[in-house]
Amino acid sequence: MAVKTGVYPVYENQFQVGANKEALTEIADMETFSIKLDNGVEEWNPFDQKGWIKRLMTSKSVTISISGKRNFGDVGNDYIASKALANGRDAEGCLQWTFPDGAKLIFENAVINVTNWGGGKSTEVIPLEFDVMSNGKPTYTEATPQATPQAKSAASK
């Protein structure tokens, strides 16, 4: 069995949201996403390095920015929009990023920061844009190996 490999179009990345892992659902009509890693790096200048800086990465955070269209009545889209005016723990939720190969990255208790939930020209479709900001370490699950078409064919003989 082999894990799916190769190159893929961006749309094969999928995002699910919900109050917790058990409530995860797709978000309709999302079009783009970007990832920002913020790494905390401590630096120091010990005498024995003769002026060269030493460094150690001591912290990490992830922000995933997602944008698309507001789809009233879609469970995932409505869930994100419901966070627009939330503060404190009410602005937290769960996001799962499913990669093209089937691996998953889950952000529990992530901060959902809605940045646009209704602006634009009168002839445009209402936008929905938001950032999902890690709140603690996410959980990464490797892709489950899949049987190749050749292996499936050989197994059926």
Legacy VTK file of the C-alpha trace (Angstrom):
# vtk DataFile Version 3.0
C-alpha trace
ASCII
DATASET POLYDATA
POINTS 157 float
0.000 0.000 0.000
1.214 3.503 -0.838
0.299 6.959 0.385
-1.038 9.215 -2.364
1.916 11.165 -3.825
2.585 13.748 -6.529
1.402 17.292 -7.135
-2.165 18.464 -6.606
-4.340 21.498 -7.285
-4.897 23.773 -4.282
-8.608 22.869 -4.121
-7.692 19.386 -2.901
-6.946 20.999 0.491
-10.166 20.987 2.481
-11.199 22.678 5.729
-13.795 21.624 8.244
-14.984 23.650 11.257
-17.132 23.144 14.313
-17.389 23.652 18.047
-15.304 20.473 18.547
-13.899 17.486 16.597
-17.227 15.659 16.706
-19.058 18.603 15.097
-16.707 19.206 12.152
-18.345 20.128 8.849
-17.198 21.505 5.482
-17.346 25.260 4.798
-19.167 26.024 1.540
-17.915 28.523 -1.024
-14.403 29.169 0.268
-12.009 30.160 -2.530
-8.542 30.960 -1.186
-6.325 30.287 1.798
-2.863 31.188 2.984
-0.671 30.023 5.846
1.510 32.119 8.124
3.948 30.492 10.549
5.157 32.693 13.376
8.257 31.246 14.970
9.703 32.550 18.220
13.484 32.516 17.964
15.705 33.505 20.853
19.129 34.902 20.000
22.273 35.385 22.058
25.901 36.363 21.496
28.285 34.192 23.488
31.962 35.153 23.694
33.140 31.838 22.232
31.299 32.495 18.932
33.465 35.574 18.192
30.559 37.834 17.257
28.373 35.240 15.564
24.801 34.936 16.843
23.464 31.648 18.204
19.748 30.919 17.905
17.140 28.512 19.245
13.543 28.239 18.055
11.468 28.339 21.234
7.851 28.758 20.072
5.476 28.412 17.119
2.062 29.563 16.015
0.024 29.115 12.852
-2.508 31.441 11.260
-4.615 30.163 8.377
-6.408 32.911 6.432
-9.424 31.687 4.447
-11.696 33.716 2.189
-14.706 33.074 0.039
-18.381 33.907 -0.207
-21.030 34.146 2.518
-23.433 31.232 2.086
-26.453 31.633 4.377
-27.817 28.252 5.448
-24.582 26.285 5.063
-23.663 24.864 8.482
-19.903 25.527 8.227
-20.284 28.969 6.655
-22.914 29.974 9.255
-20.651 28.704 12.063
-17.779 30.945 10.958
-20.080 33.951 10.458
-21.477 33.420 13.993
-18.004 34.212 15.383
-17.924 37.729 13.853
-19.029 39.514 17.039
-17.770 36.946 19.551
-15.113 37.683 22.178
-13.116 35.616 24.634
-13.708 31.857 24.679
-16.826 32.371 22.540
-14.519 33.180 19.596
-12.865 29.744 19.781
-13.646 26.686 17.684
-12.118 23.658 16.018
-10.634 23.616 12.517
-9.407 20.568 10.641
-7.187 20.947 7.584
-7.313 17.862 5.374
-4.356 17.683 2.975
-4.550 16.201 -0.552
-2.771 13.024 0.609
-5.302 12.527 3.425
-3.139 13.768 6.323
-4.974 15.977 8.829
-4.022 18.889 11.059
-6.541 19.698 13.813
-6.593 22.987 15.711
-8.739 22.601 18.825
-9.769 25.760 20.711
-8.408 27.861 17.834
-9.245 31.559 17.772
-11.584 32.311 14.858
-11.075 35.923 13.816
-13.700 36.993 11.247
-12.197 39.858 9.234
-14.944 40.487 6.630
-18.553 39.327 6.701
-20.380 41.645 4.371
-18.485 44.382 2.478
-18.173 45.027 -1.229
-19.858 46.564 -4.270
-23.605 46.217 -4.754
-23.083 43.804 -7.669
-20.631 41.509 -5.853
-21.397 38.413 -3.807
-21.154 38.966 -0.035
-17.685 37.908 1.201
-16.723 35.846 4.227
-13.082 36.130 5.284
-11.477 34.872 8.479
-8.267 33.848 10.205
-7.941 30.689 12.256
-5.180 31.216 14.819
-3.640 28.288 16.667
-4.239 28.241 20.413
-1.848 25.598 21.683
-0.228 22.788 19.725
-2.312 21.334 16.866
-2.602 17.576 16.297
-1.143 16.162 13.080
-2.280 12.765 11.783
-0.392 11.089 8.933
-2.294 10.002 5.846
-3.583 6.445 5.905
-1.904 4.350 3.210
-4.153 3.583 0.242
-3.979 0.625 -2.061
-2.771 1.536 -5.546
-5.032 0.567 -8.483
-2.476 -2.118 -9.411
-2.506 -3.557 -5.877
-6.322 -3.558 -5.806
-6.403 -5.345 -9.177
-3.849 -7.946 -8.044
-5.731 -8.508 -4.771
-9.008 -9.195 -6.606
-7.456 -11.951 -8.780
LINES 1 158
157 0 1 2 3 4 5 6 7 8 9 10 11 12 13 14 15 16 17 18 19 20 21 22 23 24 25 26 27 28 29 30 31 32 33 34 35 36 37 38 39 40 41 42 43 44 45 46 47 48 49 50 51 52 53 54 55 56 57 58 59 60 61 62 63 64 65 66 67 68 69 70 71 72 73 74 75 76 77 78 79 80 81 82 83 84 85 86 87 88 89 90 91 92 93 94 95 96 97 98 99 100 101 102 103 104 105 106 107 108 109 110 111 112 113 114 115 116 117 118 119 120 121 122 123 124 125 126 127 128 129 130 131 132 133 134 135 136 137 138 139 140 141 142 143 144 145 146 147 148 149 150 151 152 153 154 155 156
